[in-house]
Amino acid sequence: MPSRRAPMNRTLAITEADRSLLRPCLRTLSRPTELISITDSVIHGDLFECVDYLPSQFVDLLIIDPPYNLTKTFNGTSFAKMSPADYIDWVDSWMPRLVRLLKPNASIYVCCDWQSSFAVYQVLTKYFVVKNRITWEREKGRGSKANWKNCSEDIWFAVVSNTYAFHPDRVMTKRRVLAPYRHKDGKPKDWTEGDEGNYRLTYPSNLWTDLTVPFWSMPENTDHPTQKPEKLIAKLLLASSDPGDFVFDPFLGSGTTAVVAKKLDRRYCGIEIEDEYCLYSEKRLQAANVGSSIQGFDGSVFWERNTLQFQAKHSATKAPAASSLDPIQEKFL
């Protein structure tokens, strides 16, 4: 049973009743399968044992968030830090086996930190066309008196070929204008003037500073140690896929990729070795049947931090309404 949590702690918990209800929803693979049988499913298993049973060329967008080259325990599964060369070999042990699953116009995003970023790049260049490296700010992290605090992670963007989907207009960021410029006639120059503030829509860059790592007052939070924000995954899905496309995540973790794919009307499948995390995924997927909002995204633009009060007033599609959030959650998008 989960430990007793503080009243405002919204971290997802799995009860024994949940286990009985959700475990039958999980799939396992022991033989080759057709696409229809894995569509919108969570597969409980080891990637190395499952990957060869998956159909060929079914993936439009591949999201990969593997263990970084750090010693860390994921519930009951431990990952030990390797030498840089051994980590490259480990990444290269599963990356080429995913190539068969991808459509000719598929895109790939691989998450990593500074220590594993070089290894990921080295392997990606063997099989794909690398287009860019996104760096995003993660405000969590311990300080150190002997080193710089680590507050960023990387996401490598690659494609199978030079024919691929990319929609920057779907991931615009709405930012406040602090020093607005005006035309000679006094009208705003590339920004919008409003009663509650001045804003500019900006195209996405490869430096993201508008994200919040899930924490205890956010309904999407779980006890997974390296959970990615739904807002982050939403950017990847909106930019590099269309409704109805198939999104695959071979290291699903607590299910963020699957949950966001469902909320954004994509098909999905994920593989996760830890039973507990599979149950997290299923419980979050069921919750998405009731509410499909993504914190910090209003259906048309992504909002920078600390602007929810304006989002609630100006969004044609309000997701979520400010009244549904506690004061701490309202502060951080």
Sine and cosine of phi, psi and omega as CSV:
sin_phi,cos_phi,sin_psi,cos_psi,sin_omega,cos_omega
0.00,0.00,0.61,-0.79,0.02,-1.00
-0.93,0.38,0.49,-0.87,0.03,-1.00
-0.92,0.39,0.37,-0.93,-0.01,-1.00
-0.92,0.40,0.75,-0.67,-0.06,-1.00
-0.96,-0.29,0.37,-0.93,0.05,-1.00
-0.90,0.44,0.43,-0.90,-0.09,-1.00
-0.82,0.58,-0.60,0.80,-0.04,-1.00
-1.00,-0.01,0.02,1.00,-0.02,-1.00
-0.98,0.18,0.92,-0.39,-0.07,-1.00
-0.98,-0.17,0.20,0.98,-0.01,-1.00
-0.82,0.57,0.75,-0.66,-0.04,-1.00
-0.88,0.48,0.68,-0.74,0.05,-1.00
-0.81,-0.59,0.52,-0.85,0.04,-1.00
-0.95,-0.32,0.87,-0.49,0.05,-1.00
-1.00,-0.03,0.17,-0.98,0.04,-1.00
-0.90,0.44,-0.57,0.82,0.06,-1.00
-0.90,0.43,-0.63,0.78,0.05,-1.00
-0.87,0.49,-0.69,0.72,-0.04,-1.00
-0.86,0.51,-0.70,0.71,0.00,-1.00
-0.90,0.43,-0.60,0.80,-0.05,-1.00
-0.98,0.19,-0.63,0.78,-0.17,-0.99
-1.00,-0.01,-0.51,0.86,-0.09,-1.00
-0.86,0.52,-0.62,0.79,0.05,-1.00
-0.89,0.45,-0.28,0.96,0.02,-1.00
-0.97,0.25,-0.35,0.94,-0.06,-1.00
-0.97,0.25,0.51,-0.86,0.05,-1.00
-0.94,-0.33,0.43,-0.90,0.19,-0.98
-0.79,-0.61,0.41,-0.91,0.00,-1.00
-0.83,-0.55,0.78,-0.63,0.05,-1.00
-0.71,-0.70,0.03,1.00,0.02,-1.00
-0.40,-0.92,0.29,-0.96,0.02,-1.00
-0.82,0.58,0.63,-0.77,-0.08,-1.00
-0.77,-0.64,0.37,-0.93,0.05,-1.00
-1.00,-0.07,0.32,-0.95,-0.11,-0.99
-0.86,0.51,-0.65,0.76,-0.08,-1.00
-0.87,0.49,-0.50,0.87,-0.07,-1.00
-0.99,0.16,-0.23,0.97,0.04,-1.00
-0.92,-0.38,-0.06,1.00,-0.02,-1.00
-0.91,0.42,0.75,-0.66,-0.01,-1.00
0.84,0.55,0.78,0.63,-0.05,-1.00
-0.68,-0.73,0.39,-0.92,0.13,-0.99
-0.94,-0.34,0.84,-0.54,-0.03,-1.00
-0.98,-0.18,0.85,-0.53,0.05,-1.00
-1.00,-0.01,0.94,-0.33,-0.02,-1.00
0.09,-1.00,0.02,-1.00,0.02,-1.00
-1.00,-0.02,0.79,-0.61,0.00,-1.00
-0.78,0.63,-0.68,0.73,-0.06,-1.00
-0.90,0.44,-0.45,0.89,0.01,-1.00
-1.00,-0.03,-0.40,0.92,-0.10,-0.99
-1.00,-0.10,-0.51,0.86,-0.25,-0.97
-0.87,0.50,-0.58,0.81,-0.04,-1.00
-0.96,0.28,-0.20,0.98,0.03,-1.00
-1.00,0.00,-0.16,0.99,-0.03,-1.00
-0.98,0.18,0.47,-0.88,0.00,-1.00
-0.94,0.34,0.28,-0.96,0.00,-1.00
-1.00,0.04,0.52,-0.85,0.14,-0.99
0.74,0.68,0.82,0.58,0.04,-1.00
-0.91,-0.42,-0.15,0.99,-0.15,-0.99
-0.99,-0.14,0.82,-0.57,0.13,-0.99
-1.00,0.03,-0.59,0.81,-0.05,-1.00
-0.64,-0.77,0.82,-0.57,-0.01,-1.00
-0.95,-0.32,0.87,-0.49,0.06,-1.00
-0.94,-0.35,0.85,-0.53,-0.06,-1.00
-0.83,-0.55,0.84,-0.54,0.07,-1.00
-0.80,-0.61,0.96,0.26,-0.09,-1.00
-0.98,0.21,0.21,-0.98,0.15,-0.99
-0.84,0.54,0.75,-0.66,0.09,-1.00
-0.96,0.29,0.18,-0.98,-0.03,-1.00
-0.98,0.18,0.91,0.41,-0.01,-1.00
-0.69,-0.72,0.47,-0.88,0.12,-0.99
-0.99,0.17,0.90,-0.44,-0.08,-1.00
-0.44,-0.90,0.54,-0.84,0.05,-1.00
-0.95,-0.30,0.79,-0.61,0.04,-1.00
-0.95,-0.31,1.00,-0.03,-0.10,-0.99
0.86,0.52,-0.97,-0.24,0.01,-1.00
-0.98,-0.20,-0.06,1.00,-0.05,-1.00
-0.97,-0.23,0.80,-0.61,-0.02,-1.00
-0.96,-0.29,0.57,-0.82,0.08,-1.00
-0.82,-0.57,0.80,-0.60,-0.05,-1.00
-0.98,-0.22,0.67,-0.74,0.03,-1.00
-0.88,0.48,0.65,-0.76,-0.03,-1.00
-0.90,-0.43,0.12,-0.99,0.20,-0.98
-0.93,0.37,0.40,-0.91,0.04,-1.00
-0.81,0.59,-0.64,0.77,0.00,-1.00
-0.92,0.40,-0.66,0.75,0.01,-1.00
-0.93,0.37,-0.56,0.83,0.03,-1.00
-0.93,0.38,-0.63,0.78,0.10,-1.00
-0.85,0.53,-0.70,0.71,0.01,-1.00
-0.89,0.45,-0.62,0.79,0.00,-1.00
-0.91,0.41,-0.72,0.69,0.05,-1.00
-0.87,0.50,-0.64,0.77,-0.02,-1.00
-0.96,0.27,-0.13,0.99,0.04,-1.00
-0.99,0.15,-0.38,0.93,0.00,-1.00
-0.88,-0.48,-0.42,0.91,-0.04,-1.00
-0.84,0.54,-0.76,0.65,-0.04,-1.00
-0.91,0.42,-0.39,0.92,0.01,-1.00
-0.97,0.26,-0.25,0.97,0.05,-1.00
-1.00,0.04,-0.31,0.95,-0.06,-1.00
-0.85,0.52,-0.65,0.76,-0.03,-1.00
-0.87,0.50,-0.45,0.89,-0.10,-1.00
-0.98,0.18,-0.26,0.97,-0.20,-0.98
-1.00,-0.03,0.63,-0.78,0.14,-0.99
-0.94,0.33,0.36,-0.93,-0.02,-1.00
-0.87,0.49,-0.39,0.92,0.00,-1.00
-0.95,-0.31,0.37,0.93,-0.07,-1.00
-0.96,0.26,0.40,-0.92,0.09,-1.00
-0.89,-0.45,0.41,-0.91,-0.06,-1.00
-0.72,-0.69,0.71,-0.70,0.16,-0.99
-0.82,-0.58,0.75,-0.66,-0.01,-1.00
-0.82,-0.58,0.84,-0.54,0.00,-1.00
-1.00,0.08,0.54,-0.84,0.02,-1.00
-0.25,-0.97,0.16,-0.99,0.14,-0.99
-0.94,-0.35,-0.07,-1.00,-0.11,-0.99
-0.90,0.44,-0.50,0.87,-0.03,-1.00
-0.97,0.24,-0.49,0.87,-0.03,-1.00
-0.98,-0.21,-0.10,0.99,-0.10,-1.00
-0.88,0.47,-0.68,0.73,-0.02,-1.00
-0.89,0.45,-0.66,0.75,0.00,-1.00
-0.89,0.45,-0.70,0.71,0.01,-1.00
-0.88,0.48,-0.70,0.71,0.02,-1.00
-0.88,0.48,-0.69,0.72,-0.02,-1.00
-0.85,0.53,-0.69,0.73,-0.04,-1.00
-0.97,0.24,-0.66,0.75,0.00,-1.00
-0.84,0.54,-0.65,0.76,-0.06,-1.00
-0.92,0.40,-0.29,0.96,0.03,-1.00
-0.97,0.25,-0.45,0.89,-0.16,-0.99
-0.84,-0.54,-0.32,0.95,-0.12,-0.99
-0.69,-0.73,0.12,-0.99,0.11,-0.99
-0.99,-0.10,0.92,-0.40,-0.01,-1.00
-0.99,0.14,0.81,-0.59,-0.08,-1.00
-0.98,-0.21,-0.55,0.83,-0.10,-0.99
-0.16,-0.99,0.21,-0.98,0.14,-0.99
-0.80,-0.60,0.87,-0.50,0.09,-1.00
-1.00,0.01,0.69,-0.73,0.14,-0.99
-0.88,-0.48,0.80,-0.60,-0.02,-1.00
-0.84,-0.54,0.57,-0.82,-0.03,-1.00
-1.00,0.09,0.82,-0.57,0.12,-0.99
-0.92,-0.39,0.91,-0.42,-0.15,-0.99
-0.96,0.28,-0.24,0.97,0.07,-1.00
-0.98,0.21,0.36,-0.93,0.04,-1.00
0.62,-0.79,0.55,-0.83,-0.01,-1.00
-1.00,0.05,0.62,-0.79,0.07,-1.00
-0.97,0.23,0.25,-0.97,-0.02,-1.00
-0.57,-0.82,0.62,-0.78,0.06,-1.00
-1.00,0.08,-0.17,0.99,-0.06,-1.00
-0.90,-0.43,0.06,1.00,-0.04,-1.00
-0.35,-0.94,0.22,-0.97,0.09,-1.00
-0.96,0.28,0.64,-0.77,0.06,-1.00
-0.89,0.45,0.73,-0.68,-0.03,-1.00
-1.00,0.08,0.95,-0.31,-0.08,-1.00
-0.81,-0.58,0.42,0.91,0.00,-1.00
-0.56,-0.83,0.40,-0.92,0.13,-0.99
-0.68,-0.73,0.29,-0.96,-0.01,-1.00
-0.93,-0.37,0.42,-0.91,0.18,-0.98
-0.70,-0.72,0.90,-0.43,0.04,-1.00
-0.99,0.10,0.71,-0.70,0.00,-1.00
-0.94,-0.33,0.85,-0.53,-0.01,-1.00
-0.68,-0.74,0.27,-0.96,-0.01,-1.00
-0.68,-0.74,0.36,-0.93,0.03,-1.00
-0.96,0.27,-0.65,0.76,-0.02,-1.00
-0.58,-0.81,-0.02,-1.00,0.02,-1.00
-0.99,0.11,0.13,0.99,0.15,-0.99
-0.95,-0.32,0.96,-0.27,-0.09,-1.00
-0.45,-0.90,0.32,-0.95,0.00,-1.00
-1.00,0.05,0.69,-0.73,0.14,-0.99
-0.44,-0.90,0.84,-0.55,-0.12,-0.99
-0.80,-0.60,0.98,0.19,-0.02,-1.00
-0.89,0.45,-0.43,0.90,-0.01,-1.00
-0.93,0.38,-0.27,0.96,0.01,-1.00
-1.00,0.04,-0.15,0.99,-0.05,-1.00
-0.80,-0.60,0.64,0.77,0.06,-1.00
-0.92,0.38,0.53,-0.85,0.06,-1.00
-0.94,-0.33,0.73,-0.68,0.04,-1.00
-0.99,-0.12,0.93,-0.37,-0.09,-1.00
-0.89,-0.46,0.56,-0.83,0.08,-1.00
-0.95,0.32,0.62,-0.78,0.03,-1.00
-0.99,-0.13,0.89,-0.45,-0.06,-1.00
-1.00,-0.05,-0.49,0.87,0.01,-1.00
-0.75,-0.66,0.97,0.26,-0.14,-0.99
-0.95,0.33,0.66,-0.75,0.10,-0.99
-0.99,-0.16,0.50,-0.87,-0.01,-1.00
-0.79,-0.62,0.45,-0.89,0.13,-0.99
-0.94,0.33,0.15,-0.99,-0.01,-1.00
-0.87,0.48,-0.47,0.88,0.02,-1.00
-0.99,0.13,0.03,1.00,0.04,-1.00
1.00,-0.04,-0.10,0.99,-0.01,-1.00
-0.98,0.22,0.50,-0.87,0.00,-1.00
-0.85,0.52,0.63,-0.78,0.03,-1.00
-0.97,-0.25,0.97,-0.23,0.03,-1.00
0.91,0.42,0.48,0.88,0.11,-0.99
-0.49,-0.87,0.21,-0.98,-0.07,-1.00
-0.91,-0.42,0.74,-0.67,-0.01,-1.00
-0.99,-0.12,0.77,-0.64,-0.01,-1.00
-0.68,-0.73,0.19,-0.98,-0.03,-1.00
-0.90,0.44,-0.57,0.82,-0.07,-1.00
-0.98,-0.18,0.04,1.00,0.01,-1.00
0.41,-0.91,0.14,-0.99,0.00,-1.00
-0.93,-0.37,0.71,-0.70,-0.11,-0.99
-0.71,-0.71,0.42,-0.91,0.09,-1.00
-0.71,-0.70,0.71,-0.70,0.14,-0.99
-0.99,0.10,0.79,-0.61,-0.03,-1.00
-0.85,-0.53,0.57,-0.82,0.08,-1.00
-0.95,0.31,0.46,-0.89,-0.07,-1.00
-0.95,0.30,0.59,-0.81,0.11,-0.99
-0.92,-0.39,-0.11,-0.99,0.04,-1.00
-1.00,-0.09,0.26,0.96,0.11,-0.99
-0.84,-0.54,0.91,-0.41,-0.09,-1.00
-0.93,-0.37,0.86,-0.51,-0.01,-1.00
-0.83,-0.56,0.29,0.96,-0.11,-0.99
-0.93,-0.38,0.33,0.94,-0.09,-1.00
-0.96,-0.27,0.46,-0.89,0.11,-0.99
-0.82,-0.57,0.84,-0.55,0.07,-1.00
-0.90,0.43,0.71,-0.70,-0.02,-1.00
-0.80,0.60,0.70,-0.71,0.03,-1.00
-0.65,-0.76,-0.03,-1.00,-0.31,-0.95
-0.86,0.50,-0.44,0.90,-0.04,-1.00
-1.00,-0.05,0.05,1.00,-0.01,-1.00
-0.99,-0.15,0.77,-0.64,-0.04,-1.00
-0.87,0.50,-0.41,0.91,0.00,-1.00
-0.98,0.19,-0.14,0.99,-0.11,-0.99
-0.94,0.33,0.63,-0.78,0.13,-0.99
-0.76,-0.65,-0.01,-1.00,0.04,-1.00
-1.00,0.05,0.14,0.99,0.08,-1.00
-0.91,0.42,0.73,-0.69,-0.14,-0.99
-0.96,0.28,-0.30,0.95,-0.05,-1.00
-0.75,-0.66,0.61,0.80,-0.05,-1.00
-0.91,0.42,0.71,-0.71,0.05,-1.00
-1.00,0.00,0.50,-0.86,0.03,-1.00
-0.93,0.36,0.58,-0.81,0.08,-1.00
-0.87,0.50,-0.59,0.81,0.00,-1.00
-0.87,0.50,-0.64,0.77,0.02,-1.00
-0.90,0.45,-0.77,0.64,-0.02,-1.00
-0.91,0.42,-0.56,0.83,0.02,-1.00
-0.87,0.49,-0.62,0.78,0.04,-1.00
-0.87,0.49,-0.70,0.71,-0.02,-1.00
-0.90,0.43,-0.69,0.72,-0.04,-1.00
-0.92,0.38,-0.68,0.73,-0.04,-1.00
-0.93,0.37,-0.61,0.79,-0.04,-1.00
-0.96,0.28,-0.54,0.84,-0.20,-0.98
-0.84,-0.55,0.35,0.94,0.08,-1.00
-0.41,-0.91,0.19,-0.98,0.04,-1.00
-0.86,-0.51,0.35,-0.94,0.10,-1.00
-0.79,0.61,0.70,-0.72,-0.03,-1.00
1.00,-0.02,-0.26,0.96,0.05,-1.00
-0.92,0.40,0.31,-0.95,-0.03,-1.00
-0.97,-0.23,0.83,-0.55,0.00,-1.00
-0.94,-0.34,0.76,-0.65,-0.04,-1.00
-0.82,-0.57,0.69,-0.72,0.01,-1.00
-0.76,-0.65,0.95,-0.32,-0.07,-1.00
-0.99,0.16,-0.17,0.98,0.10,-0.99
-0.80,-0.59,0.95,0.31,-0.26,-0.97
-0.93,0.38,-0.49,0.87,-0.02,-1.00
0.87,0.49,-0.77,-0.64,-0.04,-1.00
-1.00,0.06,0.13,0.99,0.21,-0.98
0.99,-0.14,0.22,0.98,-0.10,-1.00
-0.86,0.51,-0.69,0.72,-0.01,-1.00
-0.87,0.50,-0.72,0.70,-0.01,-1.00
-0.90,0.44,-0.68,0.74,-0.03,-1.00
-0.89,0.45,-0.72,0.69,-0.01,-1.00
-0.92,0.39,-0.63,0.78,0.05,-1.00
-0.86,0.51,-0.68,0.73,0.03,-1.00
-0.90,0.44,-0.70,0.72,-0.02,-1.00
-0.90,0.43,-0.48,0.88,-0.05,-1.00
-0.97,-0.24,0.29,0.96,0.12,-0.99
0.90,0.43,0.60,0.80,0.18,-0.98
-0.97,-0.25,0.44,-0.90,0.17,-0.98
-0.98,0.17,0.40,-0.92,-0.10,-0.99
-0.48,-0.88,0.34,-0.94,0.18,-0.98
-0.40,-0.92,0.61,-0.79,0.04,-1.00
-0.61,-0.79,0.47,-0.88,0.05,-1.00
-0.90,-0.44,0.73,-0.69,0.03,-1.00
-0.59,-0.81,0.75,-0.66,-0.07,-1.00
-0.98,0.17,-0.44,0.90,-0.06,-1.00
-1.00,0.01,0.85,-0.52,-0.01,-1.00
-0.84,0.54,-0.68,0.73,-0.05,-1.00
-0.88,0.47,-0.65,0.76,-0.01,-1.00
-0.94,0.33,-0.54,0.84,0.11,-0.99
-0.87,0.49,-0.63,0.77,0.02,-1.00
-0.93,0.37,-0.62,0.79,0.13,-0.99
-0.82,0.58,-0.73,0.68,-0.03,-1.00
-0.85,0.52,-0.74,0.68,-0.04,-1.00
-0.90,0.43,-0.63,0.78,0.00,-1.00
-0.93,0.37,-0.63,0.78,0.04,-1.00
-0.93,0.37,-0.59,0.80,0.03,-1.00
-0.91,0.41,-0.63,0.78,0.06,-1.00
-0.91,0.42,-0.63,0.78,0.03,-1.00
-0.90,0.44,-0.50,0.87,0.01,-1.00
-0.93,0.37,-0.29,0.96,0.10,-0.99
-0.93,0.36,-0.42,0.91,-0.06,-1.00
-1.00,-0.10,-0.68,0.74,0.00,-1.00
-0.67,-0.74,0.80,-0.60,-0.08,-1.00
-0.93,-0.37,0.30,0.95,-0.01,-1.00
-0.95,0.31,0.46,-0.89,0.08,-1.00
-0.83,-0.56,0.86,-0.50,-0.12,-0.99
-0.88,0.47,0.81,-0.59,0.00,-1.00
1.00,-0.04,0.00,1.00,0.01,-1.00
-0.76,-0.65,0.78,-0.63,-0.12,-0.99
-0.95,-0.31,0.25,0.97,0.02,-1.00
0.99,-0.16,-0.22,0.98,0.03,-1.00
-0.68,-0.74,-0.57,0.82,0.01,-1.00
-0.63,-0.77,0.36,-0.93,0.13,-0.99
-1.00,-0.07,0.69,-0.72,-0.02,-1.00
-0.98,-0.17,0.64,-0.77,0.10,-0.99
-0.94,0.34,0.16,-0.99,-0.06,-1.00
-0.87,0.49,0.45,-0.89,0.16,-0.99
0.91,0.41,0.50,0.87,0.01,-1.00
-0.80,-0.60,0.36,0.93,-0.08,-1.00
-0.89,0.45,-0.56,0.83,-0.02,-1.00
-0.88,0.48,-0.56,0.83,0.03,-1.00
-0.98,0.19,-0.58,0.82,0.04,-1.00
-0.86,0.51,-0.70,0.72,-0.04,-1.00
-0.90,0.43,-0.52,0.85,-0.05,-1.00
-1.00,0.10,-0.52,0.86,-0.17,-0.99
-0.96,-0.28,-0.26,0.96,-0.08,-1.00
-0.97,0.25,0.71,-0.70,0.11,-0.99
-0.93,0.38,-0.61,0.79,0.09,-1.00
-0.91,-0.41,0.96,-0.29,-0.08,-1.00
-1.00,0.04,0.89,-0.46,-0.06,-1.00
-0.55,-0.84,0.95,-0.31,-0.18,0.98
-1.00,-0.01,0.22,-0.97,0.07,-1.00
-0.92,0.39,0.55,-0.83,-0.06,-1.00
-0.87,0.49,-0.55,0.84,-0.06,-1.00
-0.92,0.39,-0.25,0.97,-0.03,-1.00
-1.00,0.04,-0.02,1.00,-0.12,-0.99
-0.90,-0.44,0.52,-0.86,0.10,-1.00
-0.98,0.20,0.25,-0.97,-0.10,-1.00
-0.86,0.52,-0.57,0.82,0.00,-1.00
-0.94,0.33,-0.70,0.72,0.02,-1.00
-0.91,0.41,-0.56,0.83,-0.01,-1.00
-0.91,0.41,-0.47,0.88,-0.03,-1.00
-0.96,0.26,-0.61,0.80,-0.12,-0.99
-0.93,-0.37,0.87,-0.49,0.12,-0.99
-1.00,-0.02,0.00,0.00,0.00,0.00
